[in-house]
Amino acid sequence: MAGLCEVGNEPPGSLKAIHVPGPVAGEPVVIDSGRNWLTLSWPKSEIRGGAPVLAYRVEAWPLGGDGGARWIEMGVSPINTFDAFNLKAGTEYKFRVTPRNRYGWGESVTTSAPVAVGRKVELPEFTRILPGQLKALRGTNIRLECQVM
């Protein structure tokens, strides 16, 4: 088939090629994260031809030695946010979001910079043995002191 459209496999000018959703209006951003998960959000997609966006596909590309050379589908979301779980802590990823309407999948938008997953958590170190148990009556004040180094 000569002269295929960049979006999908439909000839230029066909209804399907014209009415797939436009790309989301900006790249995905991280709005919350944890040790091995994060929440992505992105602006809504441009509506073409009156067909609303039905879903967004979210994919991840792990960077570095363990990454491999392929996009991994994380899931599909009916709204413009997505919680990605089971990510490898300490790994950087690129994410891309692709909108879909009844005519098919639109253009993808990819994060421009890698996203690091996992926060370095430093647990407190106790230099003295803590009291085993502390009791107080309800309504009374207790003062605990500690030294932070």
N, CA, C and O atoms as a MOPAC input file, in Angstrom:
PM7 MOZYME 1SCF
protein

 N      0.83000 1    -1.16500 1     0.00000 1
 C      0.00000 1     0.00000 1     0.00000 1
 C      0.88200 1     1.23800 1     0.00000 1
 O      1.56500 1     1.49100 1     0.99200 1
 N      0.89300 1     1.97800 1    -1.01800 1
 C      1.70600 1     3.18200 1    -1.10200 1
 C      0.94800 1     4.35300 1    -0.49200 1
 O     -0.28300 1     4.37400 1    -0.48200 1
 N      1.69700 1     5.32300 1     0.01300 1
 C      1.10000 1     6.55600 1     0.53300 1
 C      0.32000 1     6.38200 1     1.82100 1
 O     -0.74200 1     6.98400 1     1.97900 1
 N      0.82500 1     5.56700 1     2.75500 1
 C      0.12600 1     5.37200 1     4.01900 1
 C      0.28200 1     6.58400 1     4.91700 1
 O      1.29700 1     7.27800 1     4.87000 1
 N     -0.71400 1     6.83100 1     5.72100 1
 C     -0.69400 1     7.94400 1     6.66500 1
 C      0.25200 1     7.61200 1     7.81000 1
 O      0.45100 1     6.44300 1     8.13800 1
 N      0.82500 1     8.62600 1     8.40700 1
 C      1.73500 1     8.43900 1     9.53200 1
 C      1.02300 1     7.83800 1    10.73200 1
 O      1.64100 1     7.10600 1    11.50500 1
 N     -0.25600 1     8.12500 1    10.90900 1
 C     -1.03300 1     7.60800 1    12.02600 1
 C     -1.83200 1     6.41200 1    11.55000 1
 O     -2.71300 1     6.55100 1    10.70200 1
 N     -1.53900 1     5.25400 1    12.07900 1
 C     -2.25600 1     4.04800 1    11.67600 1
 C     -1.81500 1     3.58100 1    10.30400 1
 O     -0.80500 1     4.04900 1     9.77800 1
 N     -2.56500 1     2.66400 1     9.72600 1
 C     -2.24300 1     2.11600 1     8.41600 1
 C     -3.30100 1     2.46600 1     7.39200 1
 O     -3.57300 1     1.68200 1     6.48300 1
 N     -3.88700 1     3.61500 1     7.52700 1
 C     -4.94400 1     4.02700 1     6.61900 1
 C     -4.39200 1     5.00100 1     5.58600 1
 O     -3.49500 1     5.78400 1     5.89600 1
 N     -4.91700 1     4.96500 1     4.35900 1
 C     -4.46500 1     5.92000 1     3.34500 1
 C     -4.78200 1     7.34500 1     3.77500 1
 O     -5.76900 1     7.57700 1     4.47300 1
 N     -3.93600 1     8.31800 1     3.35600 1
 C     -4.21000 1     9.71600 1     3.70000 1
 C     -5.59200 1    10.12300 1     3.21900 1
 O     -6.02200 1     9.74500 1     2.12900 1
 N     -6.28400 1    10.90000 1     4.04700 1
 C     -7.60900 1    11.37900 1     3.67600 1
 C     -8.74100 1    10.44900 1     4.06600 1
 O     -9.90400 1    10.84400 1     3.98500 1
 N     -8.44300 1     9.22100 1     4.48900 1
 C     -9.52300 1     8.32100 1     4.89900 1
 C    -10.10100 1     8.82100 1     6.21700 1
 O     -9.42900 1     9.53700 1     6.96000 1
 N    -11.35000 1     8.44500 1     6.51100 1
 C    -11.99800 1     8.88100 1     7.75300 1
 C    -11.20400 1     8.45700 1     8.97600 1
 O    -11.04300 1     9.22900 1     9.92200 1
 N    -10.71200 1     7.23300 1     8.95400 1
 C     -9.99500 1     6.73300 1    10.11500 1
 C     -8.72000 1     7.54200 1    10.36000 1
 O     -8.41300 1     7.87700 1    11.50400 1
 N     -7.98200 1     7.85500 1     9.30700 1
 C     -6.73500 1     8.60300 1     9.46100 1
 C     -7.00900 1    10.02800 1     9.91900 1
 O     -6.21500 1    10.57900 1    10.68200 1
 N     -8.08400 1    10.63500 1     9.49000 1
 C     -8.39900 1    12.01900 1     9.83200 1
 C     -8.93100 1    12.13700 1    11.25800 1
 O     -8.63000 1    13.12000 1    11.93500 1
 N     -9.70000 1    11.18400 1    11.72700 1
 C    -10.42100 1    11.32400 1    12.98200 1
 C     -9.80700 1    10.63600 1    14.18400 1
 O    -10.40700 1    10.65300 1    15.25800 1
 N     -8.62800 1    10.02700 1    14.04800 1
 C     -7.99500 1     9.50500 1    15.26200 1
 C     -7.62500 1    10.71500 1    16.12200 1
 O     -7.41800 1    11.80400 1    15.58500 1
 N     -7.53900 1    10.54700 1    17.44200 1
 C     -7.27200 1    11.71500 1    18.28800 1
 C     -5.88800 1    12.29900 1    18.04000 1
 O     -4.95000 1    11.60000 1    17.65700 1
 N     -5.79400 1    13.59700 1    18.26900 1
 C     -4.49000 1    14.24600 1    18.19400 1
 C     -3.67400 1    13.86500 1    19.40800 1
 O     -4.19100 1    13.24900 1    20.34000 1
 N     -2.39800 1    14.22600 1    19.40600 1
 C     -1.56800 1    13.90300 1    20.56900 1
 C     -2.04700 1    14.66300 1    21.80100 1
 O     -2.71800 1    15.68900 1    21.68400 1
 N     -1.69900 1    14.15700 1    22.97900 1
 C     -2.04300 1    14.88500 1    24.18700 1
 C     -1.33300 1    16.23600 1    24.13400 1
 O     -0.28600 1    16.35600 1    23.49600 1
 N     -1.88100 1    17.24200 1    24.78700 1
 C     -1.41300 1    18.62400 1    24.64800 1
 C     -0.08300 1    18.91400 1    25.33000 1
 O      0.43400 1    20.02400 1    25.20700 1
 N      0.47500 1    17.96400 1    26.03100 1
 C      1.77000 1    18.14200 1    26.69100 1
 C      2.28800 1    16.80200 1    27.14100 1
 O      1.55700 1    15.81100 1    27.14000 1
 N      3.54200 1    16.76600 1    27.52600 1
 C      4.11500 1    15.47700 1    27.90600 1
 C      3.66300 1    15.04200 1    29.29700 1
 O      3.27600 1    15.87400 1    30.11800 1
 N      3.71200 1    13.72800 1    29.56000 1
 C      3.33300 1    13.22500 1    30.88600 1
 C      4.29100 1    13.74600 1    31.94800 1
 O      5.49000 1    13.87700 1    31.70100 1
 N      3.75600 1    14.04300 1    33.13800 1
 C      4.57300 1    14.48400 1    34.26900 1
 C      4.24700 1    13.62300 1    35.48600 1
 O      3.13300 1    13.11800 1    35.62400 1
 N      5.22500 1    13.46500 1    36.35900 1
 C      5.03900 1    12.69800 1    37.58800 1
 C      4.42300 1    13.62000 1    38.63300 1
 O      4.96900 1    14.68000 1    38.93700 1
 N      3.27400 1    13.20500 1    39.18400 1
 C      2.62700 1    14.01500 1    40.22200 1
 C      2.75000 1    13.39400 1    41.60800 1
 O      2.48000 1    14.05800 1    42.60900 1
 N      3.15600 1    12.12200 1    41.68000 1
 C      3.37700 1    11.45300 1    42.96300 1
 C      4.23900 1    10.23800 1    42.69700 1
 O      4.21000 1     9.68700 1    41.59700 1
 N      5.00900 1     9.80900 1    43.69000 1
 C      5.85000 1     8.62900 1    43.48800 1
 C      6.20800 1     7.98400 1    44.80700 1
 O      6.07700 1     8.58300 1    45.87500 1
 N      6.66100 1     6.75500 1    44.70800 1
 C      7.10700 1     5.99400 1    45.86100 1
 C      8.32000 1     5.17300 1    45.48300 1
 O      8.97300 1     5.44500 1    44.47500 1
 N      8.62700 1     4.16100 1    46.29700 1
 C      9.82400 1     3.34700 1    46.07300 1
 C      9.80300 1     2.64800 1    44.72700 1
 O     10.81800 1     2.63100 1    44.03000 1
 N      8.65900 1     2.06400 1    44.34000 1
 C      8.60000 1     1.31900 1    43.07200 1
 C      7.33100 1     1.62200 1    42.27700 1
 O      6.84600 1     0.77800 1    41.52300 1
 N      6.80500 1     2.81800 1    42.44700 1
 C      5.59000 1     3.20900 1    41.71700 1
 C      5.62400 1     4.71700 1    41.49400 1
 O      6.37500 1     5.44800 1    42.14000 1
 N      4.79100 1     5.15600 1    40.56300 1
 C      4.60600 1     6.58100 1    40.35400 1
 C      3.25800 1     6.83900 1    39.70200 1
 O      2.65400 1     5.94700 1    39.10600 1
 N      2.80300 1     8.07400 1    39.82700 1
 C      1.55500 1     8.50500 1    39.21500 1
 C      1.88400 1     9.53200 1    38.15100 1
 O      2.53200 1    10.54300 1    38.42100 1
 N      1.42500 1     9.25800 1    36.92800 1
 C      1.61600 1    10.16700 1    35.80500 1
 C      0.32700 1    10.91700 1    35.52400 1
 O     -0.76800 1    10.40000 1    35.74500 1
 N      0.46700 1    12.13500 1    35.03600 1
 C     -0.67800 1    12.92800 1    34.59800 1
 C     -0.26900 1    13.66200 1    33.33100 1
 O      0.90900 1    13.95600 1    33.12800 1
 N     -1.24900 1    13.95800 1    32.47900 1
 C     -0.97500 1    14.65600 1    31.22500 1
 C     -2.21600 1    15.42900 1    30.81400 1
 O     -3.32400 1    15.10000 1    31.23900 1
 N     -2.03600 1    16.47600 1    29.97400 1
 C     -3.19700 1    17.22600 1    29.48700 1
 C     -4.03500 1    16.35000 1    28.55500 1
 O     -3.52900 1    15.40300 1    27.95400 1
 N     -5.30400 1    16.67500 1    28.44700 1
 C     -6.18100 1    15.89300 1    27.58700 1
 C     -5.79700 1    16.05500 1    26.12000 1
 O     -5.13300 1    17.01600 1    25.73200 1
 N     -6.22700 1    15.10000 1    25.32700 1
 C     -5.91000 1    15.07100 1    23.90500 1
 C     -6.82800 1    15.97800 1    23.09900 1
 O     -7.95700 1    16.26300 1    23.49900 1
 N     -6.32500 1    16.42200 1    21.96400 1
 C     -7.12500 1    17.20200 1    21.01700 1
 C     -8.17600 1    16.27900 1    20.39600 1
 O     -7.85500 1    15.18200 1    19.93900 1
 N     -9.42400 1    16.72900 1    20.38500 1
 C    -10.50500 1    15.93300 1    19.78900 1
 C    -10.61600 1    16.30200 1    18.31800 1
 O    -10.74800 1    17.47400 1    17.96500 1
 N    -10.56200 1    15.29900 1    17.47900 1
 C    -10.69200 1    15.51600 1    16.03700 1
 C    -11.95100 1    14.81400 1    15.55100 1
 O    -12.20500 1    13.66700 1    15.91900 1
 N    -12.73800 1    15.49000 1    14.72900 1
 C    -13.90200 1    14.85900 1    14.12400 1
 C    -15.03200 1    14.56400 1    15.08700 1
 O    -15.93500 1    13.79700 1    14.75200 1
 N    -15.00900 1    15.14800 1    16.27100 1
 C    -16.11300 1    14.97400 1    17.20500 1
 C    -16.10500 1    13.68200 1    17.99200 1
 O    -17.01100 1    13.46200 1    18.79600 1
 N    -15.11400 1    12.80800 1    17.79400 1
 C    -15.05900 1    11.55100 1    18.54300 1
 C    -14.20300 1    11.75200 1    19.79100 1
 O    -13.01600 1    12.05700 1    19.67700 1
 N    -14.78000 1    11.58900 1    20.97400 1
 C    -14.01700 1    11.80800 1    22.20400 1
 C    -12.98200 1    10.70700 1    22.43700 1
 O    -13.10000 1     9.59900 1    21.91400 1
 N    -11.98300 1    11.03800 1    23.22300 1
 C    -10.96800 1    10.05000 1    23.60300 1
 C    -11.61300 1     9.05700 1    24.56700 1
 O    -12.26600 1     9.44900 1    25.53400 1
 N    -11.42300 1     7.78200 1    24.29500 1
 C    -11.99200 1     6.72300 1    25.13300 1
 C    -10.99500 1     6.19700 1    26.15800 1
 O    -11.37300 1     5.78700 1    27.25600 1
 N     -9.70600 1     6.21300 1    25.78200 1
 C     -8.68900 1     5.63900 1    26.66000 1
 C     -7.32200 1     6.17100 1    26.27700 1
 O     -7.11600 1     6.69000 1    25.18000 1
 N     -6.39000 1     6.02800 1    27.21200 1
 C     -4.99100 1     6.38400 1    26.98800 1
 C     -4.14100 1     5.16100 1    27.31000 1
 O     -4.28400 1     4.56600 1    28.37800 1
 N     -3.26000 1     4.78500 1    26.39000 1
 C     -2.31700 1     3.68100 1    26.63600 1
 C     -1.03200 1     4.28800 1    27.19400 1
 O     -0.50500 1     5.25800 1    26.64900 1
 N     -0.53400 1     3.70600 1    28.28800 1
 C      0.69300 1     4.18100 1    28.92500 1
 C      1.75300 1     3.09700 1    28.78200 1
 O      1.53300 1     1.93900 1    29.13800 1
 N      2.92000 1     3.50000 1    28.24900 1
 C      4.02000 1     2.56700 1    28.05000 1
 C      5.28300 1     3.11500 1    28.69700 1
 O      5.44000 1     4.32700 1    28.84700 1
 N      6.18300 1     2.21200 1    29.08000 1
 C      7.43600 1     2.59700 1    29.72200 1
 C      8.60700 1     1.98300 1    28.97500 1
 O      8.50800 1     0.88200 1    28.43400 1
 N      9.72300 1     2.71200 1    28.95100 1
 C     10.96700 1     2.23300 1    28.35400 1
 C     12.03600 1     2.33100 1    29.43800 1
 O     12.51000 1     3.43000 1    29.72800 1
 N     12.43100 1     1.19500 1    30.05300 1
 C     13.48600 1     1.24500 1    31.07700 1
 C     14.82900 1     1.58600 1    30.43300 1
 O     15.19900 1     0.99900 1    29.41500 1
 N     15.55100 1     2.52300 1    31.01800 1
 C     16.84900 1     2.92400 1    30.48800 1
 C     17.95300 1     2.20600 1    31.24600 1
 O     17.76200 1     1.80000 1    32.39200 1
 N     19.09100 1     2.05100 1    30.61700 1
 C     20.23200 1     1.42300 1    31.27700 1
 C     20.39900 1    -0.01300 1    30.85400 1
 O     19.72900 1    -0.49200 1    29.93900 1
 N     21.30800 1    -0.70200 1    31.53700 1
 C     21.68800 1    -2.07400 1    31.18200 1
 C     20.55100 1    -3.07300 1    31.21900 1
 O     20.49500 1    -3.97800 1    30.38600 1
 N     19.62300 1    -2.92200 1    32.19400 1
 C     18.52800 1    -3.88000 1    32.32900 1
 C     17.33000 1    -3.51700 1    31.46000 1
 O     16.33100 1    -4.23500 1    31.45000 1
 N     17.42200 1    -2.42000 1    30.74000 1
 C     16.27000 1    -1.87400 1    30.04600 1
 C     15.73100 1    -2.68500 1    28.90400 1
 O     14.51400 1    -2.82200 1    28.77400 1
 N     16.58500 1    -3.22700 1    28.07500 1
 C     16.07000 1    -3.84000 1    26.87000 1
 C     15.76300 1    -2.73200 1    25.88200 1
 O     15.89500 1    -1.55300 1    26.21300 1
 N     15.37000 1    -3.08000 1    24.71300 1
 C     15.14200 1    -2.07100 1    23.67800 1
 C     13.71400 1    -2.13800 1    23.17100 1
 O     13.47900 1    -2.37300 1    21.98600 1
 N     12.75000 1    -1.92900 1    24.08000 1
 C     11.35600 1    -1.98400 1    23.65600 1
 C     10.47300 1    -1.26200 1    24.66100 1
 O     10.81500 1    -1.10800 1    25.83400 1
 N      9.31800 1    -0.82500 1    24.15300 1
 C      8.30500 1    -0.22100 1    25.00700 1
 C      7.52700 1    -1.33200 1    25.69200 1
 O      7.17200 1    -2.32900 1    25.06400 1
 N      7.26300 1    -1.15900 1    26.97700 1
 C      6.48300 1    -2.13100 1    27.75500 1
 C      5.15900 1    -1.46800 1    28.10600 1
 O      5.13900 1    -0.39600 1    28.71100 1
 N      4.05100 1    -2.10500 1    27.72700 1
 C      2.74700 1    -1.53600 1    28.05000 1
 C      2.48500 1    -1.68600 1    29.53600 1
 O      2.50500 1    -2.79300 1    30.07400 1
 N      2.23500 1    -0.54600 1    30.20400 1
 C      1.94500 1    -0.54000 1    31.63100 1
 C      0.45400 1    -0.71200 1    31.88100 1
 O      0.04700 1    -1.28200 1    32.89400 1
 N     -0.36500 1    -0.21200 1    30.94300 1
 C     -1.80300 1    -0.33600 1    31.10300 1
 C     -2.53700 1     0.70600 1    30.28700 1
 O     -1.93400 1     1.47500 1    29.53900 1
 N     -3.85000 1     0.71500 1    30.44400 1
 C     -4.73100 1     1.64400 1    29.73300 1
 C     -5.58900 1     2.34400 1    30.77400 1
 O     -6.08200 1     1.71500 1    31.71000 1
 N     -5.76600 1     3.66100 1    30.60300 1
 C     -6.54100 1     4.45400 1    31.55600 1
 C     -7.65700 1     5.20500 1    30.82900 1
 O     -7.42600 1     5.74600 1    29.74800 1
 N     -8.86100 1     5.24600 1    31.40300 1
 C     -9.94300 1     6.01500 1    30.78800 1
 C     -9.83800 1     7.51600 1    31.08900 1
 O    -10.55300 1     8.32100 1    30.49100 1
 N     -8.95300 1     7.88800 1    32.00900 1
 C     -8.76300 1     9.29900 1    32.37900 1
 C     -7.30900 1     9.68900 1    32.13700 1
 O     -6.48700 1     8.83700 1    31.80000 1
 N     -6.98700 1    10.97200 1    32.30800 1
 C     -5.64700 1    11.43000 1    31.98300 1
 C     -4.66500 1    11.37700 1    33.16200 1
 O     -3.82800 1    12.26500 1    33.32500 1
 N     -4.77900 1    10.32800 1    33.97400 1
 C     -3.78600 1    10.00200 1    34.99100 1
 C     -3.62800 1     8.49200 1    35.01500 1
 O     -4.51700 1     7.75400 1    34.59100 1
 N     -2.47500 1     8.03900 1    35.52000 1
 C     -2.21900 1     6.60400 1    35.56000 1
 C     -1.24100 1     6.30600 1    36.68000 1
 O     -0.24400 1     7.00900 1    36.84600 1
 N     -1.52800 1     5.25500 1    37.45600 1
 C     -0.62100 1     4.77100 1    38.49600 1
 C      0.16000 1     3.59000 1    37.93800 1
 O     -0.42200 1     2.55600 1    37.61000 1
 N      1.48100 1     3.74200 1    37.82800 1
 C      2.34100 1     2.66500 1    37.32300 1
 C      2.99100 1     1.97400 1    38.51100 1
 O      3.70500 1     2.60700 1    39.28800 1
 N      2.74500 1     0.67300 1    38.65200 1
 C      3.27800 1    -0.10300 1    39.76100 1
 C      4.33000 1    -1.08400 1    39.27400 1
 O      4.52100 1    -1.26500 1    38.07200 1
 N      5.01200 1    -1.71500 1    40.22500 1
 C      6.01500 1    -2.74500 1    39.96500 1
 C      7.16600 1    -2.24800 1    39.09900 1
 O      7.69300 1    -2.99300 1    38.27200 1
 N      7.55400 1    -0.99300 1    39.28900 1
 C      8.72100 1    -0.45600 1    38.60600 1
 C      9.95000 1    -0.79500 1    39.43500 1
 O      9.85100 1    -1.03800 1    40.63800 1
 N     11.10100 1    -0.80800 1    38.79100 1
 C     12.32900 1    -1.15100 1    39.49100 1
 C     12.91600 1     0.09500 1    40.15000 1
 O     13.25400 1     1.06400 1    39.47000 1
 N     13.03500 1     0.06300 1    41.46400 1
 C     13.57200 1     1.20400 1    42.21000 1
 C     14.99100 1     1.49900 1    41.75100 1
 O     15.78600 1     0.58800 1    41.52100 1
 N     15.29600 1     2.78100 1    41.62200 1
 C     16.63000 1     3.19000 1    41.20600 1
 C     16.84000 1     3.16000 1    39.70200 1
 O     17.94800 1     3.41700 1    39.23100 1
 N     15.80300 1     2.85200 1    38.94200 1
 C     15.89700 1     2.78700 1    37.47800 1
 C     15.25600 1     4.02600 1    36.87000 1
 O     14.28100 1     4.55800 1    37.40000 1
 N     15.81200 1     4.47500 1    35.76000 1
 C     15.21900 1     5.58600 1    35.02900 1
 C     14.37900 1     5.03800 1    33.88600 1
 O     14.73400 1     4.04100 1    33.25700 1
 N     13.25800 1     5.70800 1    33.62700 1
 C     12.33000 1     5.29700 1    32.58000 1
 C     11.96600 1     6.48600 1    31.70400 1
 O     12.03700 1     7.63900 1    32.13100 1
 N     11.58000 1     6.18700 1    30.48300 1
 C     10.86700 1     7.15400 1    29.65300 1
 C      9.44700 1     6.60700 1    29.56400 1
 O      9.24500 1     5.39200 1    29.53500 1
 N      8.46600 1     7.50200 1    29.52100 1
 C      7.06700 1     7.09300 1    29.42200 1
 C      6.45700 1     7.73900 1    28.19700 1
 O      6.83700 1     8.84000 1    27.79800 1
 N      5.49600 1     7.03000 1    27.60200 1
 C      4.74700 1     7.63400 1    26.50500 1
 C      3.27200 1     7.31800 1    26.68200 1
 O      2.89000 1     6.27500 1    27.21200 1
 N      2.45000 1     8.26600 1    26.21600 1
 C      0.99800 1     8.16800 1    26.33700 1
 C      0.40900 1     8.29200 1    24.94000 1
 O      0.76800 1     9.18900 1    24.17600 1
 N     -0.50100 1     7.37800 1    24.61900 1
 C     -1.14600 1     7.36800 1    23.30700 1
 C     -2.65600 1     7.37400 1    23.49600 1
 O     -3.19300 1     6.46900 1    24.13500 1
 N     -3.35900 1     8.37600 1    22.95300 1
 C     -4.82300 1     8.43000 1    23.09700 1
 C     -5.52700 1     7.54600 1    22.06800 1
 O     -4.98400 1     7.26600 1    20.99900 1
 N     -6.74600 1     7.10800 1    22.40700 1
 C     -7.54700 1     6.28700 1    21.49300 1
 C     -8.98100 1     6.78900 1    21.49700 1
 O     -9.53400 1     7.12600 1    22.54400 1
 N     -9.57900 1     6.83300 1    20.30200 1
 C    -11.01500 1     7.07500 1    20.19100 1
 C    -11.60600 1     5.94700 1    19.35600 1
 O    -10.93100 1     4.94900 1    19.10800 1
 N    -12.83900 1     6.08600 1    18.92200 1
 C    -13.48200 1     4.98300 1    18.19300 1
 C    -12.84600 1     4.70800 1    16.83700 1
 O    -13.07700 1     3.65000 1    16.25200 1
 N    -12.04100 1     5.65400 1    16.32300 1
 C    -11.38200 1     5.46200 1    15.03000 1
 C    -10.00600 1     4.81700 1    15.14400 1
 O     -9.44500 1     4.37700 1    14.14100 1
 N     -9.46100 1     4.75800 1    16.34600 1
 C     -8.15500 1     4.10900 1    16.52500 1
 C     -7.22900 1     4.89000 1    17.43600 1
 O     -7.63900 1     5.82800 1    18.12000 1
 N     -5.96700 1     4.47900 1    17.43000 1
 C     -4.94200 1     5.08300 1    18.27100 1
 C     -4.37900 1     6.31800 1    17.58300 1
 O     -4.15200 1     6.31000 1    16.37300 1
 N     -4.15500 1     7.38200 1    18.35500 1
 C     -3.59100 1     8.62100 1    17.83900 1
 C     -2.07800 1     8.63700 1    17.97600 1
 O     -1.44100 1     7.59100 1    18.09700 1
 N     -1.51500 1     9.82900 1    17.95600 1
 C     -0.07200 1    10.00000 1    18.07300 1
 C      0.36000 1     9.94100 1    19.53500 1
 O     -0.34900 1    10.41200 1    20.42500 1
 N      1.52600 1     9.36000 1    19.76600 1
 C      2.07100 1     9.24700 1    21.11900 1
 C      2.84200 1    10.50400 1    21.49500 1
 O      3.38200 1    11.20500 1    20.63900 1
 N      2.88100 1    10.77300 1    22.80600 1
 C      3.72500 1    11.82700 1    23.35400 1
 C      4.60600 1    11.16400 1    24.41200 1
 O      4.12500 1    10.42100 1    25.26700 1
 N      5.90800 1    11.45100 1    24.33300 1
 C      6.89800 1    10.82300 1    25.20300 1
 C      7.51500 1    11.85900 1    26.14400 1
 O      7.66000 1    13.02700 1    25.78400 1
 N      7.87500 1    11.41900 1    27.34900 1
 C      8.57900 1    12.30900 1    28.26500 1
 C      9.91000 1    12.70100 1    27.63100 1
 O     10.59000 1    11.86200 1    27.04100 1
 N     10.28000 1    13.96600 1    27.75200 1
 C     11.52600 1    14.42800 1    27.12800 1
 C     12.74500 1    14.05200 1    27.97300 1
 O     13.82300 1    13.80800 1    27.43100 1
 N     12.58000 1    14.00500 1    29.27100 1
 C     13.69000 1    13.65700 1    30.16900 1
 C     13.37100 1    12.33700 1    30.87900 1
 O     12.20400 1    12.03900 1    31.13200 1
 N     14.39200 1    11.55200 1    31.19700 1
 C     14.15400 1    10.30800 1    31.93900 1
 C     13.55500 1    10.59200 1    33.31500 1
 O     13.82000 1    11.63200 1    33.91900 1
 N     12.75300 1     9.65900 1    33.79500 1
 C     12.10900 1     9.76600 1    35.10000 1
 C     12.73800 1     8.72400 1    36.01700 1
 O     12.70500 1     7.53000 1    35.71900 1
 N     13.30900 1     9.17200 1    37.12500 1
 C     13.91200 1     8.25300 1    38.08900 1
 C     12.83400 1     7.73100 1    39.02800 1
 O     12.00000 1     8.49300 1    39.51700 1
 N     12.86000 1     6.43600 1    39.27200 1
 C     11.87200 1     5.80700 1    40.14400 1
 C     12.53000 1     5.45700 1    41.46600 1
 O     13.65200 1     4.95100 1    41.50200 1
 N     11.82300 1     5.73300 1    42.55000 1
 C     12.30000 1     5.35100 1    43.87800 1
 C     12.96100 1     6.50600 1    44.59200 1
 O     13.78800 1     7.22400 1    44.03100 1
 N     12.58700 1     6.66100 1    45.80700 1
 C     13.20200 1     7.67000 1    46.65700 1
 C     14.22300 1     6.98700 1    47.54800 1
 O     14.00600 1     5.87700 1    48.03400 1
 N     15.32900 1     7.66300 1    47.75000 1
 C     16.30500 1     7.13000 1    48.68600 1
 C     15.76700 1     7.37600 1    50.09000 1
 O     15.58600 1     8.52300 1    50.49800 1
 N     15.51500 1     6.31100 1    50.81700 1
 C     14.94700 1     6.42500 1    52.15200 1
 C     16.04700 1     6.15700 1    53.16600 1
 O     16.64300 1     5.08000 1    53.18500 1
 N     16.30400 1     7.13800 1    53.99500 1
 C     17.29400 1     6.96900 1    55.05700 1
 C     16.54900 1     6.78900 1    56.37100 1
 O     15.86400 1     7.69700 1    56.84200 1
 N     16.69000 1     5.62500 1    56.94400 1
 C     16.02400 1     5.33300 1    58.20500 1
 C     16.84300 1     5.89300 1    59.35100 1
 O     18.06700 1     5.97500 1    59.26000 1
 N     16.17900 1     6.27800 1    60.42900 1
 C     16.92800 1     6.83200 1    61.57000 1
 C     17.79300 1     5.75600 1    62.22700 1
 O     17.46900 1     4.56900 1    62.21800 1
 N     18.88600 1     6.21400 1    62.78700 1
 C     19.77200 1     5.31200 1    63.52000 1
 C     19.73900 1     5.73900 1    64.98000 1
 O     19.98500 1     6.90300 1    65.29600 1
 N     19.44000 1     4.81100 1    65.85800 1
 C     19.35200 1     5.11800 1    67.27600 1
 C     20.70000 1     4.85400 1    67.92900 1
 O     21.25600 1     3.76300 1    67.80700 1
 N     21.22100 1     5.86000 1    68.62200 1
 C     22.53500 1     5.71800 1    69.25300 1
 C     22.42200 1     5.24000 1    70.69800 1
 O     23.40200 1     4.76700 1    71.27500 1
 N     21.23600 1     5.36200 1    71.28300 1
 C     20.99800 1     4.86800 1    72.63300 1
 C     19.77400 1     3.97000 1    72.62300 1
 O     18.91100 1     4.08600 1    71.75300 1
 N     19.71000 1     3.09400 1    73.57700 1
 C     18.56300 1     2.19700 1    73.67600 1
 C     17.34900 1     3.00900 1    74.11200 1
 O     17.42000 1     3.79900 1    75.05400 1
 N     16.25900 1     2.80800 1    73.43000 1
 C     15.01500 1     3.50800 1    73.74000 1
 C     14.30800 1     2.83600 1    74.90100 1
 O     14.46300 1     1.63200 1    75.11000 1
 N     13.52700 1     3.60500 1    75.66400 1
 C     12.76200 1     2.96000 1    76.74200 1
 C     11.78200 1     1.95500 1    76.14100 1
 O     11.20800 1     2.19600 1    75.08000 1
 N     11.60300 1     0.86600 1    76.80500 1
 C     10.76200 1    -0.20600 1    76.29200 1
 C      9.30800 1     0.17700 1    76.13800 1
 O      8.65500 1    -0.22400 1    75.17500 1
 N      8.79300 1     0.95400 1    77.08400 1
 C      7.39300 1     1.31000 1    77.01600 1
 C      7.18800 1     2.64600 1    77.70300 1
 O      7.85200 1     2.95900 1    78.69100 1
 N      6.27900 1     3.41500 1    77.18000 1
 C      5.99200 1     4.71000 1    77.75500 1
 C      4.48700 1     4.80600 1    77.92400 1
 O      3.73100 1     4.53600 1    76.99100 1
 N      4.05700 1     5.18900 1    79.11100 1
 C      2.63200 1     5.29300 1    79.38500 1
 C      2.30200 1     6.72000 1    79.78000 1
 O      3.11800 1     7.41800 1    80.38100 1
 N      1.08900 1     7.14500 1    79.43300 1
 C      0.62800 1     8.47700 1    79.80700 1
 C     -0.88500 1     8.43700 1    79.91200 1
 O     -1.54900 1     7.62500 1    79.26800 1
 N     -1.41600 1     9.32700 1    80.73400 1
 C     -2.85400 1     9.44500 1    80.84900 1
 C     -3.38100 1    10.31400 1    79.71100 1
 O     -2.70700 1    11.24200 1    79.26300 1
 N     -4.56500 1    10.01000 1    79.25800 1
 C     -5.17700 1    10.79500 1    78.19900 1
 C     -5.35400 1    12.23400 1    78.67900 1
 O     -5.77300 1    12.49600 1    79.80600 1
 N     -5.01500 1    13.15400 1    77.77400 1
 C     -5.15600 1    14.56500 1    78.09900 1
 C     -3.91200 1    15.18800 1    78.72200 1
 O     -3.85300 1    16.40500 1    78.89200 1
 N     -2.91100 1    14.36700 1    79.06800 1
 C     -1.67500 1    14.93400 1    79.61000 1
 C     -0.67500 1    15.10800 1    78.47400 1
 O     -0.74500 1    14.43500 1    77.44500 1
 N      0.25200 1    16.02600 1    78.69100 1
 C      1.28800 1    16.29800 1    77.70000 1
 C      2.50100 1    15.42900 1    77.95000 1
 O      2.86100 1    15.14800 1    79.09400 1
 N      3.13100 1    15.00400 1    76.85300 1
 C      4.37100 1    14.22200 1    76.93700 1
 C      5.39200 1    14.95400 1    76.07900 1
 O      5.07300 1    15.43400 1    74.99100 1
 N      6.60800 1    15.03500 1    76.56800 1
 C      7.66700 1    15.66500 1    75.78900 1
 C      8.74500 1    14.63300 1    75.50700 1
 O      9.35700 1    14.08100 1    76.42100 1
 N      8.96600 1    14.38200 1    74.20900 1
 C     10.02700 1    13.46500 1    73.80000 1
 C     11.11100 1    14.29000 1    73.12400 1
 O     10.82200 1    15.18500 1    72.32900 1
 N     12.35300 1    13.98300 1    73.44500 1
 C     13.46200 1    14.71800 1    72.84500 1
 C     14.34400 1    13.74500 1    72.08600 1
 O     14.49600 1    12.58400 1    72.46700 1
 N     14.92200 1    14.24800 1    71.00200 1
 C     15.87900 1    13.43600 1    70.26200 1
 C     16.91900 1    14.35000 1    69.63900 1
 O     16.68700 1    15.54600 1    69.46500 1
 N     18.02600 1    13.79800 1    69.31700 1
 C     19.09500 1    14.54400 1    68.68500 1
 C     19.19600 1    14.07900 1    67.22800 1
 O     19.29700 1    12.88100 1    66.96500 1
 N     19.16900 1    15.01600 1    66.29200 1
 C     19.25900 1    14.69100 1    64.87700 1
 C     20.64900 1    15.06700 1    64.39600 1
 O     21.10300 1    16.19600 1    64.58200 1
 N     21.31200 1    14.10900 1    63.77900 1
 C     22.67400 1    14.36300 1    63.28600 1
 C     22.69500 1    14.39400 1    61.78700 1
 O     23.75200 1    14.59500 1    61.18800 1

